[in-house]
Amino acid sequence: MRPAPLTGAGLGFRRELIPALKLGVPAVIDFFELAPENWAGVGGRSAKDLRAFTERYPFACHGLSLDLGGPRPLDTALLQGIRHFMQAHGITRYTEHLSWCGDSGHLYDLLPLPCTGDAVQWVAARIRQAQEILGMQIGIENASRYLTPPGAEMTEAEFIRAVVEEADCLLHLDVNNVYVNSRNFDFDPLDFLDALPLDRTCYLHVAGHHVEPDGLLIDTHGAPVIDPVWALLDAVYARVGPLPTCLERDFNLPALGELACEVEQIAAAQQRAMRPRKRA
């Protein structure tokens, strides 16, 4: 299959949305994103449904369980399966979280890495191994976090930069995660952006989150995107341009039309970013 370019505004591909998508994909949706672990190797109706869409629309793969920062050997069988799946469906973008999620078993959570030189070397080597197996550069996503591992030798942004440079990989920038972390740990999100290797950015996420009674923000992908996150997306586009951006919505799924309205907000922000700026 001939790979299609990934541009514009996209939406997470959920099985719950397939009946509505079969009736008609909103024109504003340029591409879809899926988790390869949920689709690779499946057969029957699910495989036919997926094929019907990958033949018509570009897709991105966003991994959930590669455990790039974990202590176990990298799951090379999973990577081989992902490579075959991507080739079969003409998918050319793969990203994963800069986190760890396993030890003796899968932890079903994305945990932060210590911001140390040793951690940089460890995770960068695993990213290089993944890139060699997949035959492409991958994007690593800045993760949300709710604690700071001890022994930090650098800031989170410096850690991300060091990993990207050491691994020679790309950056998958999750705008909501930047906002969530900035609120939970009281830092300026714009300063954080400017400390990142933004020239390596290949892909963006926006999403909604939940606010606990004590004010803690939790990255749930289960609510609409809020205005401060939309404003932060504008700030990102001002720095990197209107790169392909996906709306993540994994829980409390509304009707497709409501999701399309949020995807339209991404597209509108991209259009604003492309307008010539007036001189002061």
C-alpha positions as CSV (number, residue, x, y, z in Angstrom):
1,M,0.0,0.0,0.0
2,R,1.3,3.5,-0.9
3,P,1.8,5.5,2.3
4,A,-0.3,8.7,2.5
5,P,1.1,11.9,4.0
6,L,0.1,12.8,7.5
7,T,-1.1,16.4,7.6
8,G,-3.8,18.5,9.1
9,A,-6.1,17.6,12.0
10,G,-6.9,14.1,13.1
11,L,-8.9,12.0,15.5
12,G,-8.3,8.8,17.5
13,F,-9.7,5.8,15.8
14,R,-12.1,4.0,18.3
15,R,-14.2,0.9,17.6
16,E,-17.1,2.7,19.2
17,L,-17.0,5.4,16.5
18,I,-16.9,3.0,13.5
19,P,-20.7,2.8,12.9
20,A,-20.9,6.6,12.8
21,L,-17.7,6.9,10.7
22,K,-19.2,4.4,8.2
23,L,-22.1,6.8,7.7
24,G,-19.7,9.5,6.8
25,V,-16.4,10.9,8.0
26,P,-16.6,14.6,8.8
27,A,-14.7,16.6,6.2
28,V,-12.5,18.2,8.8
29,I,-10.8,14.9,9.8
30,D,-7.7,14.5,7.7
31,F,-6.2,11.4,9.4
32,F,-6.8,8.9,12.2
33,E,-4.6,7.6,15.0
34,L,-4.6,4.2,16.6
35,A,-2.8,2.1,19.1
36,P,-1.2,-0.8,17.1
37,E,-1.4,-3.1,20.2
38,N,-5.2,-2.9,19.8
39,W,-5.3,-3.7,16.1
40,A,-2.3,-5.7,15.0
41,G,-3.1,-9.3,14.4
42,V,-6.9,-9.0,14.7
43,G,-9.1,-10.6,12.1
44,G,-12.8,-10.8,11.2
45,R,-15.0,-7.7,11.0
46,S,-12.5,-5.5,12.9
47,A,-9.8,-6.2,10.4
48,K,-12.2,-5.5,7.5
49,D,-13.4,-2.3,9.1
50,L,-9.8,-1.0,9.7
51,R,-8.8,-1.9,6.1
52,A,-11.7,0.1,4.7
53,F,-10.4,3.2,6.5
54,T,-6.7,2.8,6.0
55,E,-7.3,2.5,2.3
56,R,-8.9,5.9,2.3
57,Y,-7.2,7.9,5.1
58,P,-3.7,8.4,6.5
59,F,-3.1,6.8,9.9
60,A,-0.6,7.3,12.7
61,C,0.4,4.6,15.2
62,H,0.8,5.7,18.9
63,G,2.1,2.9,21.1
64,L,0.9,2.1,24.6
65,S,3.1,-0.7,25.9
66,L,6.6,-0.7,24.5
67,D,7.9,0.4,27.9
68,L,10.8,2.4,26.5
69,G,12.1,3.3,30.0
70,G,11.5,0.1,31.8
71,P,14.0,-2.4,33.1
72,R,13.0,-5.4,31.1
73,P,14.5,-6.3,27.7
74,L,12.8,-4.4,24.9
75,D,9.9,-6.3,23.4
76,T,11.4,-6.9,20.0
77,A,8.6,-9.3,19.0
78,L,6.1,-6.5,19.6
79,L,8.2,-4.2,17.4
80,Q,8.4,-6.7,14.6
81,G,4.6,-7.1,14.7
82,I,4.2,-3.3,14.6
83,R,6.5,-3.0,11.7
84,H,4.6,-5.6,9.7
85,F,1.3,-4.0,10.7
86,M,2.4,-0.5,9.6
87,Q,3.8,-1.8,6.3
88,A,0.5,-3.6,5.6
89,H,-1.5,-0.5,6.1
90,G,0.8,2.1,4.7
91,I,1.5,3.8,8.0
92,T,4.7,5.8,8.3
93,R,4.5,7.5,11.7
94,Y,5.0,5.7,15.0
95,T,5.3,7.4,18.4
96,E,5.6,6.1,22.0
97,H,5.7,7.6,25.5
98,L,8.9,8.7,27.2
99,S,8.0,6.7,30.4
100,W,8.1,3.2,31.8
101,C,5.2,0.8,32.3
102,G,6.5,-2.6,33.3
103,D,8.7,-4.7,35.5
104,S,7.8,-8.3,36.2
105,G,4.6,-7.6,34.4
106,H,2.7,-4.8,32.6
107,L,1.7,-2.0,35.1
108,Y,-1.0,-0.4,33.0
109,D,0.3,3.0,33.9
110,L,2.8,5.4,32.4
111,L,5.3,6.3,35.0
112,P,7.9,9.1,34.9
113,L,11.6,8.4,34.5
114,P,14.3,10.0,36.7
115,C,15.9,12.9,35.0
116,T,19.4,11.6,35.3
117,G,22.3,11.1,32.9
118,D,22.1,7.3,33.4
119,A,18.4,7.3,32.5
120,V,19.2,9.3,29.3
121,Q,21.7,6.7,28.2
122,W,19.4,3.8,29.1
123,V,16.3,5.0,27.3
124,A,18.1,6.4,24.3
125,A,19.8,3.1,23.7
126,R,16.3,1.4,23.7
127,I,14.9,4.1,21.4
128,R,17.8,3.4,18.9
129,Q,17.1,-0.3,19.1
130,A,13.4,0.3,18.4
131,Q,14.2,2.6,15.4
132,E,16.6,0.0,14.0
133,I,13.8,-2.7,14.1
134,L,11.1,-0.4,12.7
135,G,13.5,1.1,10.1
136,M,12.4,4.7,10.9
137,Q,12.8,7.5,13.4
138,I,10.1,7.4,16.0
139,G,8.6,10.2,18.0
140,I,8.7,10.1,21.8
141,E,5.9,11.8,23.7
142,N,6.3,14.0,26.8
143,A,4.2,12.2,29.4
144,S,1.9,13.5,32.1
145,R,3.2,12.9,35.6
146,Y,2.0,13.1,39.2
147,L,5.3,12.8,41.1
148,T,8.9,13.7,40.5
149,P,11.3,10.8,40.8
150,P,14.2,11.5,43.2
151,G,17.8,12.2,42.2
152,A,17.1,14.6,39.4
153,E,20.2,16.0,37.7
154,M,18.3,18.1,35.1
155,T,14.9,19.5,34.5
156,E,12.2,17.5,32.6
157,A,12.6,19.6,29.5
158,E,16.4,19.2,29.6
159,F,15.9,15.5,30.0
160,I,13.7,15.3,27.0
161,R,16.2,17.2,24.9
162,A,19.0,15.0,26.0
163,V,17.1,11.8,25.1
164,V,16.1,13.2,21.7
165,E,19.6,14.2,20.9
166,E,21.2,11.0,22.2
167,A,18.8,8.7,20.5
168,D,18.5,10.8,17.3
169,C,14.8,10.5,17.4
170,L,11.8,12.9,17.0
171,L,9.6,14.6,19.5
172,H,5.9,13.9,19.8
173,L,4.6,17.0,21.7
174,D,1.5,16.4,23.8
175,V,0.2,19.9,24.5
176,N,-2.3,18.8,27.2
177,N,0.5,17.0,29.1
178,V,2.5,20.2,29.1
179,Y,-0.4,22.1,30.6
180,V,-1.3,19.4,33.1
181,N,2.3,19.2,34.4
182,S,2.7,22.9,34.5
183,R,-0.4,23.2,36.8
184,N,0.6,20.3,38.9
185,F,4.2,21.3,39.4
186,D,3.9,25.1,39.1
187,F,6.0,26.0,36.1
188,D,5.5,28.3,33.1
189,P,4.4,26.1,30.1
190,L,5.9,28.6,27.6
191,D,9.3,28.4,29.2
192,F,9.0,24.6,29.2
193,L,8.2,24.7,25.4
194,D,11.2,26.9,24.7
195,A,13.5,24.5,26.5
196,L,12.4,21.5,24.3
197,P,14.1,20.5,21.1
198,L,11.1,21.9,19.1
199,D,13.0,21.6,15.8
200,R,12.6,17.8,16.2
201,T,8.8,18.0,16.6
202,C,6.9,15.7,14.2
203,Y,3.4,15.3,15.7
204,L,1.1,16.8,18.3
205,H,-1.7,15.8,20.7
206,V,-4.4,17.7,22.4
207,A,-6.8,16.3,24.9
208,G,-9.0,16.9,27.9
209,H,-8.3,16.2,31.5
210,H,-10.0,15.8,34.9
211,V,-9.5,18.1,37.9
212,E,-9.5,16.5,41.3
213,P,-11.2,18.3,44.3
214,D,-7.7,19.3,45.6
215,G,-6.8,20.8,42.2
216,L,-4.7,18.0,40.9
217,L,-5.0,17.6,37.1
218,I,-5.3,14.1,35.7
219,D,-4.7,13.4,32.0
220,T,-7.8,11.3,31.2
221,H,-8.6,11.9,27.6
222,G,-12.2,11.8,28.8
223,A,-13.3,15.4,28.5
224,P,-13.4,18.3,26.1
225,V,-10.2,20.3,25.5
226,I,-10.3,23.5,27.7
227,D,-9.5,27.0,26.5
228,P,-6.0,27.3,28.1
229,V,-4.9,24.2,26.2
230,W,-6.2,25.6,23.0
231,A,-4.3,28.8,23.7
232,L,-1.2,26.7,24.4
233,L,-1.7,24.9,21.1
234,D,-1.6,28.4,19.4
235,A,1.7,29.1,21.1
236,V,3.1,25.8,19.9
237,Y,2.0,26.5,16.3
238,A,3.7,29.9,16.6
239,R,6.9,28.1,17.3
240,V,6.8,24.9,15.1
241,G,4.0,25.6,12.6
242,P,0.8,23.7,12.0
243,L,2.2,20.2,12.3
244,P,-0.3,17.2,12.2
245,T,-2.3,17.3,15.4
246,C,-4.6,14.6,16.8
247,L,-7.5,15.0,19.2
248,E,-7.3,12.2,21.8
249,R,-10.6,11.1,23.3
250,D,-10.6,7.7,24.9
251,F,-13.4,7.8,27.5
252,N,-16.9,9.4,27.8
253,L,-17.1,9.4,24.1
254,P,-19.6,12.0,22.8
255,A,-21.3,11.8,19.4
256,L,-19.0,12.0,16.3
257,G,-20.4,15.4,15.5
258,E,-19.2,16.8,18.8
259,L,-15.7,15.3,18.3
260,A,-15.6,16.8,14.9
261,C,-16.3,20.3,16.4
262,E,-13.1,19.9,18.4
263,V,-11.1,18.7,15.4
264,E,-12.4,21.8,13.7
265,Q,-10.9,23.9,16.4
266,I,-7.5,22.2,15.6
267,A,-8.0,23.0,12.0
268,A,-8.9,26.6,12.7
269,A,-5.8,27.0,14.9
270,Q,-3.7,25.6,12.0
271,Q,-5.2,28.1,9.6
272,R,-4.5,30.9,12.0
273,A,-0.9,29.8,12.2
274,M,-0.5,29.9,8.4
275,R,-1.7,33.5,8.1
276,P,1.0,36.1,7.4
277,R,1.7,38.1,10.5
278,K,1.2,41.9,10.5
279,R,4.3,43.9,11.1
280,A,4.3,46.0,14.3
